[in-house]
Amino acid sequence: MPIFEYIGYSPVGEKIAGIVDADNPRAARQKLRRNGIRTTGIMADSGGTKEFLRAPMVVLTSRISSKDISVFTRQLATMQAAGVTLVESLDTLIYQIDNVRFKKVITDIRERVSHGSSFSDALAEHSTHFNDMYVYLVRAGEMSGAMEQTLNKLAHFNEHRMKQKSKLTTSMVYPLIMTFAGCGILLFLLGYVVPKTQTMFEEMSQALPLPTIILIAVSNFLSNWWIAILLFIIIGLVALKYYSTKEKGRENLHRMLLKTPIIGPIILNSNIAQFTGALSVLLTGGVGLIEALNLTEKMLDNQVIGDAIAKSAVAVTEGESIAVPLQSSGLFPPTVTQMITTGEKSGSLENMLAKISEAYEFEVETSLSVLTSMVEPILILVMGAVVGFIVLAILLPIFELSHIVG
């Protein structure tokens, strides 16, 4: 259905602007009039062209983020708890959303719901922004009549994931800044300082020390072959990207990452925390176990772990325990499989999964803190050693010359 932009006045006389779905401008005016809005102008939306011409940076940066989804979910849950109908809640939230793209998405969802579609089906039409887990939980909430509780679970889960990603990003900021700064200093020294001093060394007409010879050779190599080196890096990255798009290639890369020292255990623990946390939320929300396993398998970052969970879903359909294929995969620690088995036997699988997720999230945070504390001094030492070598290689011939002159 086409989307129209409008400007006008609200029922209380406030000047407002927004978007509305309708078959044509006349139908759009009638729909707004029924809502008490008096329009002074209405125009067809051009897929963001007008917004781009009016405020290009706003449109370019109006990506629908996890935060947008999380805030929307939390506000919708609050309005549902207050007894506001779903359509009225969506109407109110549309006016509060600043993100142009997200406003259009929610407007389309509101229109579908108002025309008889279920909320979950309307969300499924925008699967790019609302994943399968979100849709399935909402559908389960609709069937059980516990939409408010479902939305609260979703909001809490999304907020928790955002917090974890924020911690991960924060822990990587300083090492990345150090790495880029160090590479910049090295490029400046090798590309500008060393070539300047090389001319001076050639005029000395004396044998150069070995560190100086090595430094000049490295500098000349980078100066003469930097284009080839850059192309080699780009081609390598493109080839790696292409390889990762193939199922077998992605599986091999993910398996290799799991076997990488230091990084591998962090990736494994992070995926275990994500798997158990998501599965707990889905089961608590009323989603069936097999469906929940299939959903969590798609959500994971590592395909090898996802395949193990897919096998557990098949095992459940055959009447077996979830823990057996997880244990046979050799990826999940015995503690995890034992706790899952205990949860299945006691009928408290959801609570046990939540406890596992919490424990492994703490483990990931601790590991990242230790890794960051190790990386920072190592980077400083490495950069200090390299810069020290360059300075020494430049000064050695000067010291020798002064000694000869003296």
Protein Blocks (a to p, Z undefined) as FASTA:
>chain_A
ZZdddddddfkopacddddddfbfklmmmmmmmnopacfbdcddehhmmmmmmmmmlmmm
mcccfklmmmmmmmmmmmmmnopafklmmmmmmmmpmblklmmmmmmmmmmmmnopafkl
mmmmmmmlmcfklmmmmmmmmmnopmmmmmmmmmmmmmmmmmmmmmmmmmmmmmmmmmmm
mmmmmmmmmmmmmmmmmmmmmmnopacdfklmmmmmmmmmmmmmmmmmmmmmmmmmmmmm
mmmmpmklmmmmmmmmmmpghjlmmmmmmmmmmmmmmmmmmmmnopafklmmmmmmmmpm
blklmmmmmmmmmmmmnopafklmmmmnomacfklmmmmmmmmmnopmmmmmmmmmmmmm
mmmmmmmmmmmmmmmmmmmmmmmmmmmmmmmmmmmmmmmmmmmmZZ
